[in-house]
Amino acid sequence: MLTTAVAVKSSIHTHPSAAVRTGLLPNGPLGLMGAPMRFARNIEIYGEDEPAEYLYQVVSGAVRSYRMLDDGRRQIGAFYLSGDVFGVEPGDVHLASVETICDAQVLVIKRSAVMARAEHERDLAKQLWTLTVRELQRVQEHSLVLIKSAEERVAGFLLEMAGRNSCAGTIELPMSRQDIADYLGLTIETVSRTFTQLAQSGKISLESSRRIVFRNKAALKRLNG
């Protein structure tokens, strides 16, 4: 897996964003600037403290950002789904590592090229500002999640995923229970038990380990506060 990750990064640096018009994601200027690349499951796209030379946009699949704590635990900071842009950093290095959750296609965009265009294109500059603010809000909101009860955390997570899904009545989670646990600061046993409790109380239905049907979203919202 390490060899594959190195090869992928080498490919990014050898074939930097070629400013091709892919037409894959027409949401804003960034969707017109990237070179599409495919990544297999569990492949690192970039690592913590590596130079932040590129921006990335998910075309399909899903990725996670994470940091390894001193005690060896993994802390997931965010999940990025189709259409999401990641790799936005306040400085010149990445503050966390990012790897794929499943097979994914990602647009790789040269950061310097984006910044150069943003100096002359107001819409692009506005989009970059919006992305930066959104990342700051995400970090702030996630820090508040970690002070809630397990049931509140899981309910909030499901509502978050529903809000990012066009079919909000049913969601198919790309991430594993372990991913969810590392995102919410819980054990996998607690996450699984809480899913079961929410199902038994009629708030959700578990069609499979990853397919969730919302039965009483209002109750979830009340639980989430």
C-alpha positions as CSV (number, residue, x, y, z in Angstrom):
1,M,0.0,0.0,0.0
2,L,2.9,2.4,0.8
3,T,4.4,1.7,-2.6
4,T,1.1,2.5,-4.3
5,A,0.7,5.8,-2.3
6,V,4.2,6.9,-3.3
7,A,3.4,6.1,-6.9
8,V,0.2,8.1,-6.7
9,K,2.0,11.2,-5.2
10,S,4.7,10.9,-7.8
11,S,2.1,10.9,-10.5
12,I,0.5,14.1,-9.1
13,H,3.9,15.9,-9.1
14,T,4.9,14.5,-12.5
15,H,1.5,15.5,-14.1
16,P,0.4,18.6,-12.2
17,S,-3.0,20.1,-12.8
18,A,-3.0,20.5,-16.6
19,A,-5.9,23.1,-16.5
20,V,-8.0,20.7,-18.6
21,R,-11.7,21.4,-18.8
22,T,-13.1,18.2,-17.6
23,G,-16.7,19.1,-17.4
24,L,-17.1,16.6,-14.6
25,L,-18.1,19.0,-11.9
26,P,-19.6,22.3,-13.1
27,N,-19.9,23.8,-9.6
28,G,-17.8,26.9,-9.9
29,P,-14.4,27.7,-11.4
30,L,-12.5,25.1,-9.5
31,G,-14.5,22.4,-11.3
32,L,-13.0,23.6,-14.6
33,M,-9.3,23.6,-13.6
34,G,-8.5,20.2,-12.4
35,A,-6.8,17.1,-13.8
36,P,-8.9,14.0,-12.9
37,M,-7.1,11.1,-11.1
38,R,-8.3,7.8,-9.8
39,F,-7.4,6.5,-6.3
40,A,-8.0,3.0,-4.9
41,R,-9.4,2.4,-1.5
42,N,-7.3,3.3,1.5
43,I,-4.7,5.2,-0.5
44,E,-3.1,8.3,1.1
45,I,-3.5,11.3,-1.2
46,Y,-1.3,13.5,1.0
47,G,0.2,13.4,4.5
48,E,0.4,15.6,7.5
49,D,3.1,18.3,7.2
50,E,3.6,17.7,3.5
51,P,3.7,20.8,1.3
52,A,0.2,22.1,0.4
53,E,0.8,22.4,-3.4
54,Y,-2.6,21.3,-4.6
55,L,-6.3,21.7,-4.0
56,Y,-8.6,18.7,-4.5
57,Q,-12.2,18.1,-5.4
58,V,-14.0,14.8,-5.0
59,V,-15.8,13.7,-8.2
60,S,-16.9,10.3,-6.9
61,G,-16.3,8.2,-3.9
62,A,-15.3,9.6,-0.5
63,V,-12.1,10.6,1.5
64,R,-11.3,11.3,5.1
65,S,-8.9,13.6,6.8
66,Y,-7.2,12.4,10.0
67,R,-4.4,12.9,12.4
68,M,-2.6,10.3,14.5
69,L,-2.5,11.1,18.2
70,D,0.5,10.6,20.5
71,D,-1.2,7.5,22.0
72,G,-1.6,5.9,18.6
73,R,-5.3,6.6,18.2
74,R,-6.6,8.0,15.0
75,Q,-8.7,11.2,15.0
76,I,-10.8,11.8,11.9
77,G,-11.4,15.5,11.3
78,A,-13.7,15.4,8.2
79,F,-15.3,13.3,5.5
80,Y,-15.3,14.8,2.0
81,L,-18.0,13.5,-0.4
82,S,-18.8,14.1,-4.1
83,G,-18.4,17.8,-5.0
84,D,-16.5,18.7,-1.8
85,V,-13.1,20.5,-2.1
86,F,-10.4,19.6,0.4
87,G,-6.7,20.5,0.9
88,V,-7.6,24.2,1.8
89,E,-4.9,25.2,4.3
90,P,-4.1,28.5,6.0
91,G,-0.4,27.9,5.5
92,D,2.0,26.1,3.2
93,V,1.8,22.6,4.7
94,H,-1.1,20.2,5.3
95,L,-2.3,20.1,8.9
96,A,-3.7,16.5,8.5
97,S,-3.4,13.5,6.3
98,V,-6.1,12.6,3.7
99,E,-6.8,9.1,2.3
100,T,-9.6,7.5,0.3
101,I,-12.4,5.6,2.1
102,C,-13.3,3.8,-1.1
103,D,-12.4,3.9,-4.8
104,A,-12.5,7.6,-5.7
105,Q,-12.0,10.0,-8.5
106,V,-10.5,13.3,-7.6
107,L,-9.7,16.5,-9.4
108,V,-6.1,17.6,-8.6
109,I,-5.7,21.4,-8.9
110,K,-2.4,23.3,-8.7
111,R,-2.7,25.7,-5.9
112,S,-0.4,28.4,-7.4
113,A,-2.5,28.3,-10.6
114,V,-5.7,28.9,-8.6
115,M,-4.2,31.7,-6.6
116,A,-2.8,33.4,-9.8
117,R,-6.3,33.3,-11.4
118,A,-8.0,34.5,-8.2
119,E,-6.0,37.7,-8.4
120,H,-7.9,38.6,-11.6
121,E,-11.2,36.7,-11.2
122,R,-13.5,38.0,-8.5
123,D,-15.8,34.9,-8.6
124,L,-12.9,32.6,-8.1
125,A,-11.5,34.7,-5.2
126,K,-15.0,34.7,-3.6
127,Q,-15.2,30.9,-4.0
128,L,-11.8,30.4,-2.3
129,W,-12.9,32.7,0.6
130,T,-16.1,30.7,1.0
131,L,-14.1,27.5,1.1
132,T,-11.8,28.8,3.7
133,V,-14.7,30.1,5.9
134,R,-16.5,26.7,5.5
135,E,-13.4,24.8,6.7
136,L,-13.2,27.0,9.7
137,Q,-16.9,26.5,10.5
138,R,-16.5,22.8,10.1
139,V,-13.6,22.6,12.6
140,Q,-15.6,24.7,15.1
141,E,-18.7,22.6,14.7
142,H,-16.8,19.4,15.1
143,S,-15.1,20.6,18.3
144,L,-18.6,21.2,19.8
145,V,-19.7,17.6,18.8
146,L,-17.0,16.1,21.0
147,I,-18.6,17.5,24.2
148,K,-22.0,15.8,23.6
149,S,-23.3,12.5,24.7
150,A,-22.8,9.4,22.5
151,E,-26.5,9.4,21.4
152,E,-26.3,13.1,20.6
153,R,-23.1,12.7,18.6
154,V,-24.5,9.8,16.5
155,A,-27.8,11.6,15.9
156,G,-25.9,14.7,14.8
157,F,-23.7,12.7,12.5
158,L,-26.6,11.1,10.7
159,L,-28.3,14.5,10.3
160,E,-25.0,15.9,8.9
161,M,-24.8,13.0,6.3
162,A,-28.5,13.5,5.5
163,G,-27.9,17.2,4.8
164,R,-25.2,16.3,2.4
165,N,-27.3,13.7,0.6
166,S,-29.8,14.4,-2.1
167,C,-32.0,11.5,-1.0
168,A,-32.2,12.6,2.6
169,G,-34.8,10.0,3.6
170,T,-32.3,7.2,3.1
171,I,-28.5,7.4,3.2
172,E,-25.8,5.0,2.2
173,L,-22.8,5.6,4.3
174,P,-19.4,5.1,2.5
175,M,-17.5,5.0,5.8
176,S,-17.2,2.2,8.3
177,R,-18.4,2.1,11.9
178,Q,-14.7,2.5,12.9
179,D,-14.5,5.6,10.8
180,I,-17.6,7.0,12.5
181,A,-16.2,6.2,15.9
182,D,-12.9,7.9,15.1
183,Y,-14.8,11.0,13.8
184,L,-17.0,11.2,16.9
185,G,-14.4,10.4,19.5
186,L,-16.2,7.2,20.5
187,T,-15.4,3.5,20.5
188,I,-16.7,1.3,17.7
189,E,-18.8,-0.7,20.3
190,T,-20.4,2.5,21.5
191,V,-21.3,3.6,18.0
192,S,-22.8,0.2,17.1
193,R,-24.8,0.1,20.4
194,T,-26.1,3.7,19.7
195,F,-27.2,2.8,16.2
196,T,-29.1,-0.1,17.6
197,Q,-30.7,2.1,20.3
198,L,-31.8,4.6,17.7
199,A,-33.3,1.8,15.6
200,Q,-35.1,0.3,18.6
201,S,-36.6,3.7,19.5
202,G,-38.0,4.1,16.0
203,K,-35.9,7.0,15.0
204,I,-34.1,5.1,12.2
205,S,-34.1,1.8,10.5
206,L,-31.0,-0.2,9.7
207,E,-31.4,-1.9,6.3
208,S,-27.7,-2.8,6.4
209,S,-24.6,-1.8,8.3
210,R,-24.3,1.3,6.1
211,R,-27.8,1.9,4.7
212,I,-29.9,4.0,7.1
213,V,-33.5,4.9,6.7
214,F,-34.9,7.9,8.7
215,R,-38.1,7.1,10.5
216,N,-38.4,10.1,12.8
217,K,-36.0,12.8,11.7
218,A,-37.7,15.4,14.0
219,A,-36.9,13.2,17.0
220,L,-33.2,13.1,15.8
221,K,-33.2,16.8,15.5
222,R,-34.5,17.2,19.1
223,L,-32.0,14.8,20.3
224,N,-29.2,16.7,18.6
225,G,-30.4,20.0,20.1
